[in-house]
Amino acid sequence: MNDYRQPSLRLVTAGPCLDNHSPRHEDPSFRGGNTNGAGGSTEGGHDSRHEGHGSSLERLRREARRASEATARTDGATDRLALPAAPPVVTNTVTKVLVFTPLYLPFMGGVEILVASLAPLLSRRAFRLTIATDDAFRFPARETIDGTDVLRFPFTSAVKSGYPGAPLRALQQLTDAIAAAAPDIIHMHAATASGAWYVDRLLKKGLVTVPFVVTQHGVLEPNDRVNVVRDLLRRADALTGVSEAVLSSALEFSGSDKGRGVIVNGIAEMPRNPSQPPRADRYTLVCVGRLEPEKGFDLAIEALARIRARGMDAGLTVIGEGIDWKSLGLLTEELGLTDYVRFTGPLGNAATRAEIARATAVLVPSRTREGFSLVAAEAAMAGVPVIATRVGGLPETVRDGETGIIIPPDDADSLAVAVTALLEDDERRERLGRRARQRATEIFDLSTCAERYIALYQSLLA
């Protein structure tokens, strides 16, 4: 469910990066959330920083804690997430949850946004999260963001470094960190993430003795179906998915009997879409995400050419960056759409959400992998109809004919026909947007999502 948005965050406390001596490989099109097993590459680019000082982690933990106590600042830390205030909880018991994510703030993918949004709600109920994630993008090895401790490890860079001992050193560093954190629960978001091999090794060695939860966020593609992923899914004490399609994919591949149902992702409140009466100005279509083939943004550009050829004055805004940036620009020029397609690059949360809320319609023309689509859910919460493909969990996020329109994947003609019909029918567009908003407030409620995870944790600890 990853979209690609510009980090814009003031970090509260930070420790130094542990090592910056090895060569770096950077790719701004980081896709996040997938691995080929064995600590392999995540989907897209990252910072391949070699980490060689695992023994200094506890020293950094103490330094960061002292810095945090000295500054004690948690207000106004981000414009990316509208996080609810989390007042102190008076309780004798705090449940510590170590949460593995593909990346974490200030990187903004779907998993990262979800976990960061849930953290204050869980804290309010005495569930304290510590994030364990990859060390891409030269972010500090340890920091505290909005009151949540974040530990970064060289999961990917250790494998890519070419040093035979680097993955084992990273594994020892993770082992030491888990021992120091002493979690009551370990929760891994995406068994395909870059930390998969390391967590699998800890489980096989019997070093994880607390309940282990896996939440899958994407439908498993052929390159995800490797032994390390199957082992993690099988070893989970509880396995959940963000949609029925995702959970079914994980259960079918793993043969696990520990499925605990679907926990739909919650999202923060969105600005409302203004009512859209018949108007003379240009209709605005919006796509948000990584600029990569699987997202299908080339289909949106081709569809726009067909839409305009039918006399509809429509334009397309594309938010994000990635490896297809140049090819999409060339396609725009070849189709004579330079004046009608706007590439914004990555935007901050407030700007991204504002673009979604102002849209006439949001397009999600994905070809593969979509397990949920944060963008589609945000559009629904804003009252904006979505046109999406019949891929993965998208038909669950977007109800065809009720909150949006579902079309076949990889079909620019079908997309053009659906968009044209929607733009020509003001009453239908208003009706779909209104119903999308109504359903989103019920289905994608962030507090409900938090309560579902709390109930799951409590059942595992009972």
N, C-alpha and C positions, 0 to 999 in steps of 0.2 A: 504493500500500500504506500510505497514511497513516492512522495513528490519532492521536488528539489527547490528549496527556498534559501534565500540569502541569510546566513547567520547574522543576527543583530542582537547581541546580548552583552550585558555587563556582568562579568563573573564576580562572585562575591569573594571567594578566597581561592588561591591557586598555589600549588607547589611547582617547583621547577621541573622541566622535562628531564628524564633520567639520563638520556644519552642522545647526543646529536652528532656522533662521529661518523656514522656510516652513510653511504650514498642514499639519496632520496629519490623516489619515483612518485611523481604527482600527476594526477589526472582529475581535472575539475568535474568530470562527468560521473563521479562516484555514484554507484547504483545502490550499494548497501544491501545487506540482508540475505546474501546467498554465498554458499561456498561449495567447492568441489570436494569437500571432506578434508581430512588431514591438515587442517588449519590452512587450507588453500585460499586462493584469492577470492575476495568478495566481489560482488558484481560491480565492476568499474574501478576507478582509480582511488588511490589512497596514499598516505605518506608511509613509505617503507623505512621506518626508523628502527634501527637495531637497538634492542634494549639489553644491557649487560650488567646492570647493578640491582638485581632483585633484592639484595639484602638491605638496600636503603629505603625500601618502601615504608617500613614502620617509622623510620626517622621522618620521612615526608609526612606521614599521617600525623605525627605529633606536631610538626611545624605547622601544618595546615590547620590543625585543631586550635593551636595557640593563636594563629592569625585570625581564625574565625571568631574566637572569643574576644580578640582585641577589637575587631572591626564591628562585629555583631550587626551586619547590615544585610537585610533581606528584602528591603522595599524597592519597588520599581526596577527589578533586575532584568526585565526583558520586555521587548515590544512584540516578541514572537508569539507568546502564549498568554491568553487571558486567564491566569491562574487564580482560583478562588483563594481567599485568605484562609490560613490554617492556624487557628488559635491554639495555644498550648493545651495539651490533654493532661488532665490530672488522673493518673493511673499508676498502679503498682507494677504493671506488666506491659512491656513494650516488645512486640514481635519484630524481630529483625529479618528482613527479606533481602537476599542478594539477588539482584535482577540483571541478567545478561541481555544486552541489546546489541544490535549490529554496530551502531555508533551511538553518540549522544550529543546533546546540546554542546556547542552552538550549531552543530549539523542538524538539519531539519528534515528528517524523513518521517514517514507515517508512524513507524514504531516509536521513534524517539519522541515525537509529539504526543503520542498516546501516553507513554510512561511518564513524561514530564508533567502532563496534565493530571494524571492520577496521583502522583506523589503527594501533593498537599492534602488531598482528600483521604488518602490512606493514613497519612501522618495524623490527621485529626482523629482517626480511629485507633491510634497507637500501633500502626504498622509502619515501621521506619525502613525506607528503602536505601540500599547502597547499590550503585550502578557499577557493573563490570562490563567493560567494552573495549573495542579496538582502539589503538593509539594513532589513528590516521589524522592527517591534516595538522601535525605539529602541535596539537593541543597538549596541555600539561598532563603529566602522568597521574596527578592527583589534584582535585579541586573540589570545592563545594559550590553547587549551583542551586540557587533558590532553596537552600537548606538541605539539599540532598548531596551526600558524598558520592563522588565519581572517581573510579579507579580505571585507568587505561593501561592496557597491556599490548605488547607487540605481537598480537596473534598472527596477523598477515605478514608483517615485515620480517618476523623471525623466519618464516618459511621462505620468503623471497630473498632473504639476505645471502643465501648460498652457504652459510656457515652451518655445518652439520649439528653443532651443539646448541644453536640458537633456539629452536623450538623447545628443547628440554629445559633450557634456562628460563624461557617464558613460562613453561609449565610449572617449574619450581616457584617462580615468582607468584603465579596464581595460587598455588598450594599454600604458600606462606600467607598470602592476603586473606584467603578463606579462613585459615586458622585464626588469624588476628580478628577478623570480622565476626566469627562465631555465629553465622546466621542460623535462624530457626527454620527457614525455608529457602530453597534455591529455585528461582523462576527464570526459565530461559525463553525469551521471545524469539522464536524462529530457530529451529534445529538446523537450519541451513546457514546460520550466521557464521562469521569468521572464527568465533571461539569454539566451534563445534568439536573439533578434534581434541582440544584441551579438556573440555568438560567431559567428553567421552572417556578420555584416559583416566580422569579422576574417578569416574563412576566405576570403571573396570578394575581399578586398584582398590576399590572399597573405601576411598577417602571421603566420599559423600555419604553421610549417615543421617541426613535430615531429609524431609520430603522434597522431592524433585518434581517441578511442574514444567511442562512445555506448552506454550501457546504458539500455534502456527498462524502465520499472517498471509501466506501465499499458497496457491495451488502448486503442488510439486510438479516441476517440469522434468523431462528425461534426465537432464544433467544434475538434478537434485537427488536423484534416486540412487544414492551410494550407501555403502554399508554403515558409515559413521552416522548418517542421518537416520537410517533405520534403527540402529542401536539406541540412539538417544530417544527416539519416539517409543521404543519398546521399554526402555528403562524408566520412563516417566511414571511417577505415581499417579499423576493426573495429566491428561492430554486434552487441551481445548483448541478450538479454532475460532477465527473471527467471522466465519460464515460456514454454512452447511457444506458448500463446495470444498472449502479448505479442510474442514475436519474429515470429511469423507475421503479426501485424497490422502491425508495422513494415516487414517485408520486402515485404508485399503493397502497402502504400501507397507506399513509396519506390522500389521496383524495384531496391534495392541488391543487389549481388552480394557484399557483404563480410560477410555473416552469419557469426558465429563461434560460434553455438550458444547454449544456455541455461546461465546461471550462476545456480543457485538461491540465493536469499538465505540466509545463515547467521544463526543467532541464538545468543545466549549461553545457557548452561545455565539451566533453569527449576527452581523448587521443584517437588517432586513432589506430585501430587494424592493425598490419603489414600484408602485403599480405601473403597469405599462399599457396605457391606452394606445390606440392607433396613433402613429407618429410619423413625422416626415424625416427625422434624422436616421442615421445609419444604425442598423441592427448590429449588436456586438456579440460575437461568439468567442468563447474563452477556452483555452487548453492550458493545463498546469501539469508539469512533471518533468522528468528527465528527458532530454532530447535524444532519444535512442529508438531504434527500430521497433521494439516491442510496444512502445507507447502509441504508435500509429499516427503521429502528428503530420506525416506526409499525406495521409489519407484526408485529414482535415483541410489541408491546403488544396489538394486536388478537388475536394468537395466544394470548397469556396469558389473555385473557378466555375464549376457547374452551376452553383447557386446564383452567381452574378450573371452568368450567361442567360439565366431564366428571368432576369430583370429585377432581382432582389438586391437592394443596396445594403450589403452586409460586409462586415470586416471581421478579421480574426486577430485576437491577441494571444500570443504564445508566451507563457511564463516559465522560465527554467533555462538550464544550459546542459550541454552534453556533447557526445561525439557526433551527433547529427546536425549540429549547429550550422556548419558550412553547407552541407547538402540540402538542408531545408531552405537556406537562403537562396541557393542556386535554383531550387525548384520554384520558389516564389518569383524569382526574376524570369525564369523560362515561361511561366504561366501569365506573366504581365500583371502580377498582383502586388508589386512593391508598395503601392500606395494604400493597399488594403490589408496587409499583414504586418503586425507590429510585434517584433521580438523584444521583450523587455529585459531578458536575462533574468537571473534570480532576484527575487524581491523579498523583503521582510514580511513577517506575518501580517501586520496590519495592512500593508499595501496589497498583498496577495488576496486577503479576504475581501478587501474593498473591491478589487477587480472582479472577483467571483460574484459578489453581491450586486454589482452594477450590470452584470451580463444579461443579455437577452436569453441566452442558453449556454450551458457548459457542455463541452464535448469530451467524452472519454472513449476514444476509438482504439483501445488497446487490442493488441494481437494475442498476447499470452499473459499468464501469471497473475493477473489481478485477483486478489483474494477478497478485497473489500472496497477500496478506493476512498481515501480520505477526502479527495476533491469532490467526488460525487455526493458524499455525505454533507460536506460543508455547503455545497450548492443547495441541497435540499433544505438544510437548516435556514438558509437565506431566502428560501422561497423561489429558487431558480430551477426551471426544468432542466433535466440532463438527458442527453442522447448518448447512449453507451452501447458497447458491443456485448454479445452473448458470450462472455469469457469469464471463467472462474466464478467468483462471487458477485460479479456486477449485477446480474439479474435479481439478486437478493437486496442489494443496496438501492437499486433503481427498479421500481415496479412498473413493468411495461404497461402503458396506457393509463396508469394511475398517478405516478409521480414523475414519469419521464417516458422515454422511448428506447426500446432495445432493438438493435439491428444486428445482422450477421457481421462477423469480424472480417477485416481485410477487404472491405467492399466500399469504395469511395462513392459509387453510384447510389447505393442504399443510404449512405450517410447524407448525400446531397438531397435525395428525395425526402428523407425524414426532416431535415432542417428546413427545407423550403416549405413543406406542409405546415410545420410549426410556426414559421414566420408569417405565413399567410392567414393564420387563424388566431386572432388575438384572444378570443374567448377560451379556446383550448389551452393556449399558453398560460393564461391566467389561472385556469382551473388546475392544470398540472402543477404549477408553482405553489398554489395554495395547499393542495393535497400533499405535496412534498414537504412543505413546512410542517403541516399537522403531523404527518407520520414521523418526521425527523425528531420532533420534540418528544415523541413517545419512545421511539426505537433507539435513537442515538444519544440519549441523555447520559451525560458524563457521570452523574451521581449514581445512576443505576448500574453503569459499568463498574464503578468502584465497589459498589455493594456486592456485585456478583463475584468479584475477585476476593473480597473479604470473606464471603461465605465459603468459597473454595478453600482458602487458607485455613479457616477455622475448622472445616471438616477434616482436613489433613492432620491438624494438630490435636483433634479430639481424642 
